[in-house]
């Protein structure tokens, strides 16, 4: 392995976007200690999962067979206790003082660590190496051996150790080999870690304990340093993870050996290996970005108070797919076959699938120009608009639409010198979302115009329709301004690389200014909405208070009315009972009549005295009827005799005064209950 020459690309910080979330496919930034004379894009696969790690590898009827117990005291991060593959007297610094570790020492962020692994691997060995899963081992297991049956793949775990004498040879001859890279990309999910440093080694053992179980962690713990690098092949069998192969660094694994453990999925990863055409002598990996969105195209680009300004009307009769009526940039006497009979179109003729068409674009571009070209958005133009100029304020980017025409004399020069240029590729990847189409064929040209009519409006479609063929290739820069899409720049194919880069920078500055204005507008709108919401909340709160008061008043009135009605009803009942008792009360005997008794009844609270004569053979009930006729209702009082002291209300009311010895006179006391 030979050292590469130093080279550093100038970074355009004043125009770059720093989004909170980066694209999955990223550009390698060479380290200061080792750089490459030729740079290329490094494809990496990152899958996000929201499912917790615990209890997710097995189905309900297939529980995971993972032993959670392992004693990490045997391999604690201490120089007094290290596993066999680390020398207790040698530190990572002393061994690799002149080279950067693949995983930074004491790394706790798997994503940053694996991205660093890819960059340093490229800087060391001049190759992208295997396409790594960018994420934790838990997520890698979930998205490989625990994925759905159609997408399930075996998991290859690569463990590196710079102390091993086999490390450099294995990386340079095996992992950097094109056959290994391609086969791993097509058949495996690959996760990697560097155990050169004590801290990273301890963290790996903890991760292995949690994800794979005690036995696997102890097995790696017992490895000698020269057993590294290691390539572990893991599958899932009957609900548990199983290590079916362990390839040591001294091995030279063939494709057949890997094939024995491969799974053939029905769906391929988004990042794919280029199969070069016969005209290309070299192959490399092509990074592509695919984003899926379930949101419908219609009425999704503008907010509620900022409707999209798109004119839906355009007459496609002016550019119908007919040789008698073609736009200026197509010759009516020349067919795509006659022009490009010896070369494959960037977009296949009569292409109706945007995803397959753009993946084909990337492969053919690489075969022609020996470069990956710009990192394309793999999806429809509607989705590209949604994920660029219509994304959230923090992740918003301008949209660059590249339109290619093989009939143009500028096409090859523009692609080779501009789009294949490293500076342009990096600037577009960092600052733009790029979508592309090839209008060489009549059918693809007509489809593009229909897409432009639907997504951008009539004016843009007619403008492209009126372009001469030598105006192509075109690079259209689109932003969103106050709810509508706006074409702020149209870069023609005759432009030089420096002119293109300058216009991209200027367009991005315009986008940033518009984004700041949009941000200010959104902030003001949010303030207005918040103020309106506060006012509405205060109004509703006041309204609720008023309604509560009114309800309380109505309840009070209803209660008073009910009490009044009950009192009136009781009064009427008392009056009616008084009248009944008074009607059946016998006439009071005269003073001269014999066999009578005179009763004197003292009322409570100094209300006075009641006196009346009764016949001695009258019953006690007549006395109570008399008291009722005087407004003393039964059950509201007790009536006591003085001697002997008795409560007459408890006696038999059919007894006579004679039987009760209440004659010839008696004084009684009435007490309220």
Secondary structure, DSSP 8 states (H G I E B T S, - for coil): ------------GGG----SS--SSEE----SSS--SS--EE--B-----S-STT-SS-TTS---------GGGG-SBTTB--TTS-TT--HHHHSTTS--SS-TT---HHHHHHHHHHHHHHHHSS--S-BB-S-HHHHHHTTTTS-TTT--EEEEEEE-TTSTTHHHHIIIIIT-HHHHHHHHHHEEEEEEE-SSHHHHHHHHHHHHHHT-HHHHHHHHT--GGG-SEEEEEEEETTEEEEEEEEETT----HHHHHTT----SS--SSEE----TT-----EE--EE----S-STT-SSBTTB---------GGGG-SBTTB--TTS-TT--HHHHSTTS--SS-TT---HHHHHHHHHHHHHHHHSS--S-BEES-HHHHHHTTTTS-TTT--EEEEEEE-TTSTTHHHHIIIIIT-HHHHHHHHHHEEEEEEE-SSHHHHHHHHHHHHHHT-HHHHHHHHT--GGG-SEEEEEEEETTEEEEEEEEETTS-HHHHHHHHHHHHHHHHHHHHHHHHHHHHHHHHHHHHHHHHHHHHHHHHHHHHHHHHHHHHHHHHHHHHHHHHHHHHHHHHHHHHHHHHS-----TT-SSEEEEEEE-STT--EEEEEEETTSBHHHHHHHHHHTT--TTSEEEEETTTTEEGGGS-TTSBTTTTT--SEEEEEEEE-
